[in-house]
Amino acid sequence: MVCTSVSCLWTIFCLHLCFYVNTGIAQNTREVILLDSKAQQTELEWISSPPSGWEEISGLDENYTPIRTYQVCQVMEPNQNNWLRTNWIER
């Protein structure tokens, strides 16, 4: 029997996915933190575009730990195109 309907193919896909998860293959992945800006107490010095579109400020997180963050100014103005770029992040 050849399965060609969308629902049949979807069922086969879900069964394969369940097998993949249950065998532990997907559970062997680990989380890697590439950038933790909470550890940095000085200026982050990220590249902003436009240069006047962002403001770097100090604040507190949910545990009242000082953190550095960026806030964008004039978000209600039309045609906003604000970008932030970090320095090189090694794996």
C-alpha positions as CSV (number, residue, x, y, z in Angstrom):
1,M,0.0,0.0,0.0
2,V,1.5,3.3,-1.0
3,C,0.6,6.4,1.1
4,T,0.2,9.5,-1.0
5,S,-2.3,11.6,0.9
6,V,-1.1,14.6,3.0
7,S,-2.7,13.2,6.2
8,C,-1.0,9.8,5.7
9,L,2.4,11.4,5.0
10,W,1.9,13.7,8.1
11,T,1.1,10.6,10.2
12,I,4.3,8.9,9.0
13,F,6.3,12.0,9.7
14,C,4.9,12.2,13.3
15,L,5.7,8.6,14.0
16,H,9.3,9.0,12.8
17,L,9.6,12.1,15.0
18,C,8.3,10.3,18.0
19,F,10.7,7.4,17.4
20,Y,13.6,10.0,17.1
21,V,12.7,11.7,20.4
22,N,12.0,8.5,22.3
23,T,15.4,6.9,21.3
24,G,17.2,9.8,23.1
25,I,18.9,11.1,20.0
26,A,17.3,14.5,20.4
27,Q,17.8,14.5,24.2
28,N,21.6,14.3,23.9
29,T,21.8,18.0,22.7
30,R,23.2,20.5,25.2
31,E,22.7,24.2,25.5
32,V,25.7,26.4,24.9
33,I,25.7,30.0,25.9
34,L,27.5,32.1,23.3
35,L,27.1,35.5,24.9
36,D,26.2,36.4,28.5
37,S,26.1,40.1,28.7
38,K,25.1,39.9,32.4
39,A,28.7,39.2,33.3
40,Q,29.9,42.5,31.7
41,Q,29.6,45.6,34.0
42,T,31.3,48.0,31.6
43,E,30.0,49.3,28.3
44,L,29.1,46.6,25.8
45,E,30.3,48.8,22.9
46,W,28.2,47.1,20.3
47,I,27.9,48.7,16.9
48,S,24.6,50.5,16.4
49,S,23.0,51.6,13.3
50,P,22.1,54.4,13.1
51,P,24.7,55.6,15.6
52,S,22.1,57.9,17.2
53,G,19.3,55.3,17.2
54,W,20.3,53.4,20.3
55,E,21.3,54.3,23.8
56,E,23.3,52.0,26.1
57,I,22.1,52.1,29.7
58,S,22.6,50.3,33.0
59,G,19.6,48.6,34.6
60,L,18.7,45.8,37.0
61,D,17.4,42.4,36.1
62,E,14.7,40.5,38.0
63,N,17.2,39.6,40.8
64,Y,18.4,43.3,41.1
65,T,21.7,42.4,39.5
66,P,23.2,45.3,37.5
67,I,23.1,44.7,33.7
68,R,24.0,46.6,30.6
69,T,21.3,46.9,27.9
70,Y,20.4,48.9,24.9
71,Q,17.2,50.8,24.3
72,V,16.1,52.2,21.0
73,C,14.9,55.8,20.8
74,Q,12.0,57.1,18.8
75,V,10.3,53.8,18.2
76,M,7.1,55.5,17.3
77,E,8.7,57.4,14.4
78,P,7.9,56.1,10.9
79,N,10.5,54.2,8.9
80,Q,12.6,52.9,11.7
81,N,15.5,50.7,10.8
82,N,17.6,50.2,14.0
83,W,20.2,47.4,14.2
84,L,22.8,46.3,16.8
85,R,25.8,44.2,16.1
86,T,28.1,42.5,18.6
87,N,31.8,42.0,18.4
88,W,33.0,38.5,17.3
89,I,31.6,35.8,19.5
90,E,33.8,32.6,19.7
91,R,32.1,29.2,20.1
